[in-house]
Amino acid sequence: MIDPGLAFGAQPQGAERSAITGMEPLLGGELREKAVWVDESVCIGCRYCAHVACNTFIVEPDYGRSRVIRQDGDSSERIQEAIDTCPVDCIHWVDFEKLDELRQRLAGQELLPLGLPSATRHKRILPRS
């Protein structure tokens, strides 16, 4: 059986290789300096961001919190509009290099599904902007 993951590591051959510009649709048509991060420990599940930038954000079904599914899903302007609609300021632009650290810190917190009483208050991962 052929591993479908091999397609992601394949390099273009011949003339196509020199034509890589970073503006390909696979990359969202633009290079960004920052990544989008949702601090799920603070998110209240209002769904505003998912309504504004539906190609970037989803509401995670088990916990009811927003999550980024594609960094290149929507334009920077549309993502910024989604950030501006957030009532609890839990969406941030961060350096791509910080994403792994933020994911690890979030994984270390116990999140309860929204709608259930919470005995503890979670600490905000990033400060309010």
Phi, psi and omega in degrees: 000139181272134179283117180295342179293342178298331181296330182285336180262356182291139178259142176299151181252154173064225185295332181299325183300319181283348183270001180291124184243344186090356180257014181294150178304330178301331180262010179084007176080002179203152175264134181247148177273338184234156175253161178261137180226133173254121176280092186295340179289342181255336184303138179255003176073032182288338177075006180301314183297320180291332176284324182281314183235073188290345177271354181250320186245146169229164172259117183297125189292330184282325184248347177076020181249153179287153180210146176279127178253335179215127177288335183251023185289323182226169178292158178301323180295318180292320178296319178296323176298319177296319178298318181292335180278347184293119183286343182246008175054052182254004179250132186223152165274128180226165174291142178304325182295338182273349185301315181298317178297317180295319178297319179294318179295321178292322179296335179281353179260144177269114179259136175260149176301142179296145181102347177261147178297139182249130180278335182234152177263127181281149178276139177294133181283316179246147179290157174298143180268000000 
